[in-house]
Amino acid sequence: MPSTRAQTRAQTRQAKSDYLLKAVETDENERLDIQHRMIQTMMGQQLLHPDIPTNFERVADVATGNGTWLYDLKKALRKSGKEIPGTKYHGFDISSTLFPKQDSPQKSSADVDFTAHDFYKPFPEEHLGKYDIVHARLLVLAIQLPDLKLAIENIMGLLKPGGYIQWEEYDFADQLARAPSCTMASTWDTILNWIAERGYSLTFTDSLTETLSSCGLEITERKQFSTKGLPFSEDHKLTLLYAFYTGVPKVCLKIRGKTDEEIETIVKRCLEEWEGGLLIDYYLSRVTARKPLDS
């Protein structure tokens, strides 16, 4: 069980709204869809690790946003004939803002449900130990390292014995180390180092893997993917552009003493680099882990 001290710390973090990428933009749905497509391109269109059995009855997606991953998995399983009749899909997110609306075509799927829930708190009893696969993605700017164990303990509580977690995260340190010399690279260097000063990790995957293991899960694979060497993708450029305009970079640069005019000049230079074909490659790791059968 998580300690009272850890719970208090996590609650304090949430009360301060430390999540750097809060879903406040009117086109956040579009950003999430673009980001999802780019990640799928990086991972060779694999929604699930090929060794994870697909004969599951219940699937959970933590920090689901608009549920794109859930809906794509459901569609892929149905198309391949691997979906087990009656399989249930459930998305969890701290906010219901991006959940499909009641009158949307997606919402008509009776076997896909959504619940607003903060993963720093235990999940409702009816969900504990019920899921064959739990998916999580891109929480590097949502979880500070002292709070990681509490988040993992709550998330793994959703798993059945023998169930799998699949978790994907950006490797920001590798992105910086392998970036070409350009305005965009130096700007992201400033931004990411400011993020690290706020208590977030640029090597989050290392801590994630270690903590999953220390919590009793068996690490079945850790694999890194990248946009490097892939054919040009408009989604790659758009992901960079949307990331730059989430508000985090501008807040950081202002704190670093840049004026609005100087920030606009930086943005203009970055856009010129992108239009000239100079892009910073993304690096992302997929960690898969299994809950022991006897747990």
CORDAPE-V181552 format. One record per residue. N is the residue number from 0. RES is the residue in three letters. NEAR is the number of other C-alpha atoms within 10 Angstrom. Layout:
n: <N & N>
res: <RES & RES>
near: <NEAR & NEAR>
This chain:
n: <0 & 1 & 2 & 3 & 4 & 5 & 6 & 7 & 8 & 9 & 10 & 11 & 12 & 13 & 14 & 15 & 16 & 17 & 18 & 19 & 20 & 21 & 22 & 23 & 24 & 25 & 26 & 27 & 28 & 29 & 30 & 31 & 32 & 33 & 34 & 35 & 36 & 37 & 38 & 39 & 40 & 41 & 42 & 43 & 44 & 45 & 46 & 47 & 48 & 49 & 50 & 51 & 52 & 53 & 54 & 55 & 56 & 57 & 58 & 59 & 60 & 61 & 62 & 63 & 64 & 65 & 66 & 67 & 68 & 69 & 70 & 71 & 72 & 73 & 74 & 75 & 76 & 77 & 78 & 79 & 80 & 81 & 82 & 83 & 84 & 85 & 86 & 87 & 88 & 89 & 90 & 91 & 92 & 93 & 94 & 95 & 96 & 97 & 98 & 99 & 100 & 101 & 102 & 103 & 104 & 105 & 106 & 107 & 108 & 109 & 110 & 111 & 112 & 113 & 114 & 115 & 116 & 117 & 118 & 119 & 120 & 121 & 122 & 123 & 124 & 125 & 126 & 127 & 128 & 129 & 130 & 131 & 132 & 133 & 134 & 135 & 136 & 137 & 138 & 139 & 140 & 141 & 142 & 143 & 144 & 145 & 146 & 147 & 148 & 149 & 150 & 151 & 152 & 153 & 154 & 155 & 156 & 157 & 158 & 159 & 160 & 161 & 162 & 163 & 164 & 165 & 166 & 167 & 168 & 169 & 170 & 171 & 172 & 173 & 174 & 175 & 176 & 177 & 178 & 179 & 180 & 181 & 182 & 183 & 184 & 185 & 186 & 187 & 188 & 189 & 190 & 191 & 192 & 193 & 194 & 195 & 196 & 197 & 198 & 199 & 200 & 201 & 202 & 203 & 204 & 205 & 206 & 207 & 208 & 209 & 210 & 211 & 212 & 213 & 214 & 215 & 216 & 217 & 218 & 219 & 220 & 221 & 222 & 223 & 224 & 225 & 226 & 227 & 228 & 229 & 230 & 231 & 232 & 233 & 234 & 235 & 236 & 237 & 238 & 239 & 240 & 241 & 242 & 243 & 244 & 245 & 246 & 247 & 248 & 249 & 250 & 251 & 252 & 253 & 254 & 255 & 256 & 257 & 258 & 259 & 260 & 261 & 262 & 263 & 264 & 265 & 266 & 267 & 268 & 269 & 270 & 271 & 272 & 273 & 274 & 275 & 276 & 277 & 278 & 279 & 280 & 281 & 282 & 283 & 284 & 285 & 286 & 287 & 288 & 289 & 290 & 291 & 292 & 293 & 294>
res: <MET & PRO & SER & THR & ARG & ALA & GLN & THR & ARG & ALA & GLN & THR & ARG & GLN & ALA & LYS & SER & ASP & TYR & LEU & LEU & LYS & ALA & VAL & GLU & THR & ASP & GLU & ASN & GLU & ARG & LEU & ASP & ILE & GLN & HIS & ARG & MET & ILE & GLN & THR & MET & MET & GLY & GLN & GLN & LEU & LEU & HIS & PRO & ASP & ILE & PRO & THR & ASN & PHE & GLU & ARG & VAL & ALA & ASP & VAL & ALA & THR & GLY & ASN & GLY & THR & TRP & LEU & TYR & ASP & LEU & LYS & LYS & ALA & LEU & ARG & LYS & SER & GLY & LYS & GLU & ILE & PRO & GLY & THR & LYS & TYR & HIS & GLY & PHE & ASP & ILE & SER & SER & THR & LEU & PHE & PRO & LYS & GLN & ASP & SER & PRO & GLN & LYS & SER & SER & ALA & ASP & VAL & ASP & PHE & THR & ALA & HIS & ASP & PHE & TYR & LYS & PRO & PHE & PRO & GLU & GLU & HIS & LEU & GLY & LYS & TYR & ASP & ILE & VAL & HIS & ALA & ARG & LEU & LEU & VAL & LEU & ALA & ILE & GLN & LEU & PRO & ASP & LEU & LYS & LEU & ALA & ILE & GLU & ASN & ILE & MET & GLY & LEU & LEU & LYS & PRO & GLY & GLY & TYR & ILE & GLN & TRP & GLU & GLU & TYR & ASP & PHE & ALA & ASP & GLN & LEU & ALA & ARG & ALA & PRO & SER & CYS & THR & MET & ALA & SER & THR & TRP & ASP & THR & ILE & LEU & ASN & TRP & ILE & ALA & GLU & ARG & GLY & TYR & SER & LEU & THR & PHE & THR & ASP & SER & LEU & THR & GLU & THR & LEU & SER & SER & CYS & GLY & LEU & GLU & ILE & THR & GLU & ARG & LYS & GLN & PHE & SER & THR & LYS & GLY & LEU & PRO & PHE & SER & GLU & ASP & HIS & LYS & LEU & THR & LEU & LEU & TYR & ALA & PHE & TYR & THR & GLY & VAL & PRO & LYS & VAL & CYS & LEU & LYS & ILE & ARG & GLY & LYS & THR & ASP & GLU & GLU & ILE & GLU & THR & ILE & VAL & LYS & ARG & CYS & LEU & GLU & GLU & TRP & GLU & GLY & GLY & LEU & LEU & ILE & ASP & TYR & TYR & LEU & SER & ARG & VAL & THR & ALA & ARG & LYS & PRO & LEU & ASP & SER>
near: <6 & 14 & 9 & 9 & 9 & 17 & 16 & 12 & 16 & 22 & 16 & 12 & 17 & 15 & 9 & 9 & 11 & 16 & 15 & 17 & 14 & 15 & 16 & 11 & 13 & 8 & 10 & 18 & 18 & 13 & 19 & 21 & 18 & 19 & 19 & 18 & 19 & 22 & 25 & 14 & 19 & 20 & 20 & 10 & 11 & 13 & 16 & 16 & 14 & 8 & 9 & 18 & 13 & 14 & 12 & 18 & 16 & 19 & 24 & 27 & 25 & 22 & 22 & 26 & 24 & 23 & 26 & 20 & 22 & 21 & 14 & 13 & 17 & 19 & 13 & 15 & 13 & 13 & 10 & 8 & 9 & 14 & 18 & 14 & 10 & 10 & 14 & 17 & 23 & 20 & 25 & 24 & 21 & 15 & 16 & 16 & 14 & 16 & 22 & 19 & 13 & 9 & 8 & 9 & 9 & 15 & 15 & 12 & 11 & 9 & 13 & 19 & 17 & 20 & 15 & 15 & 18 & 18 & 19 & 26 & 16 & 18 & 17 & 9 & 10 & 8 & 15 & 16 & 14 & 18 & 25 & 24 & 27 & 25 & 22 & 20 & 17 & 13 & 19 & 23 & 21 & 19 & 24 & 19 & 16 & 13 & 17 & 21 & 21 & 24 & 21 & 16 & 20 & 19 & 23 & 24 & 20 & 25 & 24 & 22 & 17 & 17 & 24 & 26 & 27 & 22 & 22 & 23 & 21 & 25 & 22 & 21 & 16 & 15 & 20 & 19 & 10 & 14 & 17 & 15 & 10 & 14 & 17 & 23 & 19 & 14 & 17 & 18 & 18 & 15 & 20 & 21 & 16 & 18 & 18 & 14 & 10 & 13 & 14 & 20 & 22 & 20 & 16 & 22 & 23 & 14 & 14 & 20 & 20 & 13 & 18 & 23 & 15 & 11 & 14 & 15 & 22 & 18 & 17 & 15 & 14 & 16 & 11 & 16 & 18 & 18 & 20 & 14 & 7 & 10 & 8 & 12 & 12 & 10 & 18 & 21 & 21 & 16 & 21 & 18 & 16 & 17 & 15 & 18 & 13 & 18 & 15 & 17 & 20 & 19 & 12 & 18 & 19 & 13 & 11 & 12 & 10 & 15 & 13 & 12 & 9 & 13 & 16 & 13 & 12 & 17 & 19 & 13 & 15 & 22 & 18 & 13 & 16 & 17 & 11 & 9 & 11 & 16 & 22 & 23 & 20 & 23 & 21 & 23 & 19 & 21 & 23 & 25 & 24 & 25 & 23 & 14 & 9 & 6 & 9>
